[in-house]
Amino acid sequence: MGQSMIDWLISVPVWIQTPLVVAIIIPVAGILAWGLYRLSAKALPLSEAERAYLAADKGTEQKEDSQ
């Protein structure tokens, strides 16, 4: 069954293949990106300084200087 499906996909016109491939690639790429993000977050945890910077929600001190 799998081989006949691949043969069908190869034989259909490109204007049908393109949306099918994009519809499959975007979710797969999103899932892989999410997995890599989670893996990197576990492998490289944030330091306390990084956590404080992100929690402050105001970025660098340049904002205060420009006002």
Buried (B, 14 or more C-beta within 10 A) or exposed (E): EEEEEEEEEEEEEEEEEEEEEEEEEEEEEEEEEEEEEEEEEEEEEEEEEEEEBEEEEEEEEEEEEEE
